[in-house]
Amino acid sequence: GGEGQRTEVIDLFQPESIKLSSEALKWYTQADTRQKALFLRRLQQLARGERSRILSKRLVGSKNYAIFETYLDQAHTAQRIIFTETRERNGLHGLLVWFVAKHKHVSKCIDLIDSSNGRLNPKKRPASARSLFVQANNEEMLLDDHIVLLDPAANTPLKIYNADIRMLGSEESLGSLPLRLTSAEKAIIHMPGTVLVLGRSGTGKTICIANKMAFDRQQHTHKPTFGVSKMSQLFVAHSPRICRLVGALQGCPDGLSSAVSEALLEDVVDAVQTTSMHLKTLDDVVADAEKAMGLTEHFDPTSRVDYRRFKHEIFPRALKSLKKRSCDLDPLIVWTVMRSFIKGSVEAVCGIDQTLKCAHARQGRALDNVTFIGLGEDRVRLTQWQRCAAFEAFEAVQHVYTNERLWDDCDRLLAIHRALQTPRGPGLLRTFYKVYVDEV
C-alpha cells in the first residue's frame, strides 16, 4: 500500500494496548539498546495512525489472519515486526506482535501462524479464523475474553503479554509483564475456597496460581479476613526454577527462593507488610517440617534411597531373599507400587479402611498385605499374583532398609504425619493462611 492515514489511533499508554507473544517478548528482552529503541519508535508511529509500505505492509499468503509487517530497520539485519491489529470488546485498539524476524523468515512465520489456527479448528475450513475479526471486511482481530489462540511455535495456548509503552521502556518491568487472561482463568482466580486446576503442560496452570496469589493478597489488603491480621502465603513446587518464576510474576523480577529472609521477602512483596509470601520447593517444606518435629537425626541424608540407588543397589540385594516368581518383576514396578500405594497412598497416610470407609489406628503406616491386595483394579493395574509378588518384594526391601537404617521419601513423610497426630505436633509447625501447590 501507499502512504496513508488510519482513522483509528491506539493509546499506547493503556495497559493492554501492546500485546506480545512469548516469542516476541523473548526477542525484545535479548535485543540491544538500539533495536529496542527502534521497536518502540515503530510502535509509536503505528499508534499515531501513520501508514506506509515500510510501516504497515499487508502480507499475502495468510488464509486466516490479517498480518502486517513493519521494517524494524533496513540495515544488514533486515528485521521485520510481524503483527496483527486487535480490538477488545470495550473498544480498546491495540497491536499483537507475533514475531520479530529476519526478512528471509517472514514466510515461515506466516505459515506457523496459519497452521496454529488449523490445529485450533481441525474440523473447520481454513477461513474459520475470520470469525475472530470484527467484520468480514475489517482487518482488526477481536480478542474477546473467551478467545484462545494457539502458539505458532508449539501446540499449547499462546501466551500473550499485556504491556504499554512505559512498561516496555522499563527494564525492571520486563520480567513481570502481566499475561492476558481468558474468562475461564479469571473465574479460577476469583473462585473462593479450595480450587483444583487440571490441564496438560503449557496450558497456564502456574500462571493461574501466580495470579490467584496476587488476587488473594490484594483482597486481603483491601478487605482483611475476619480474625486474620496478617495473611501468609506459601507456594510449593518441585523446581526452584518454578519458584523463581512465580516470584517474578508476583512483582519480584529477580525471583525469590527459600533462602531469602522473611523480613526481606515481606519488604519486597508487600510494602504495607499485611501479608507475607514464601516460595519453597517440596524438599524444602519437608526438610523444614522434619526439623520442626525433631526428626532430623532419624533421616541421615547419606542413608536416603532414590530410584537409582534402589535399582542398582537395594533391589538386587533384596531379590536374593525373594521367591522365584517375584524375581520377574521389574524394579520400577516395585518402586512405583511402594511409593504410590503401599507407603504413598491416602490409605497409608490417613489410615483409611476402604471396607469400612473410615480411618483406623494405622495412620501414617505402610499398608498391610490384605489392604494392598484389596485395592480396586482401576487403581492398581496388576494381576493378583503380581500384587502378591510386589508386596513380597516390598517386605524384602523394607528388611534391607531396617537392617541398614535406610529410608526413602515416603518413610520421611509418614514419620512427619505420625508426629503431627501427637497432641503437641501441630503446634510445632508454622501455619499459613493460604497454601498454593504446583504439581507436586
C-alpha angles and dihedrals in degrees: 000000000000132000115309148141128243118223094218119070128199122229102220090189091068108103094236101036095103118052120188126191116225089257092052092047090049090054093047095050090051096043122106123247094265094051092048091051091050091048093053091045092054091050091051091050091051091047091055088057097253112155130183137136089269094048104037117014113169108229119223123217100054112119096187114028138044098239125183135185131213123199106242089189137338096222126108092291092062093195121182131201108221111202148154125215114240140195130198125216088254090060097256111150121211149147129259110204109204101178144347105215144152117272093252090058098050095095091051090051091053090051091051092050092048095047091051089062090049090055090048093052105027095160097047130080116263093257092065092102089069086079087073091066123089093237134359091254096040123100096205119103115226109226104193124178093258096048116107122187124199122236108255090216097046141024093251134092112287112256107223118192117208118216145149130220093268094052092051090049092055118079090201092058097051094079093054106040109150119246122233109253128210122223090259091054091047090052090054092050093051095043113112126221127018113348127193115198118195125189144124123269115294097022094113106261094139091048089053091052092049092050091044090055092051092047094049091049092049092048092051091049093053098034111020114212113252111263093008113103095173125026113213119196127201122194116193127192138154095240130058086213091062089048091053091047092053089046090055092048089052091062100276107111094191093051128232132256135189088261091069111101118247093240092053091045092054093046092052100041103039123018093195090050095222090131138032127207125203124190115197140159118239090251090056092050092050092046091051091050092047091053093046092051093049094243099123095104091055094059111052108188090225089060095054116121119212125178095270091055091042093052100044103031117014103037097049090052092047090052091068091070096043128099115257095255091059093057091075093067117104113237090236090060092051092045092050093047091051096048100037102039121002096047106004105046126105087247090060096044098042098027093236116177106212091201095054094028091225141096121269137189096280096081112152093015134114116262119262122236096262094050093047095048089047094059113117122271091236088065106035107041095195130110120248094260091046090054091051091048092047092051091049088052090050091053091050091050092048089052089058090046092052096046094049099032092243126157143182131208093273091057091054094047092048090050091052090049092051090050090052090058092063118095094252096037102093093049092060095065127073111245127220128205093216129024123190119192126194116199101313 
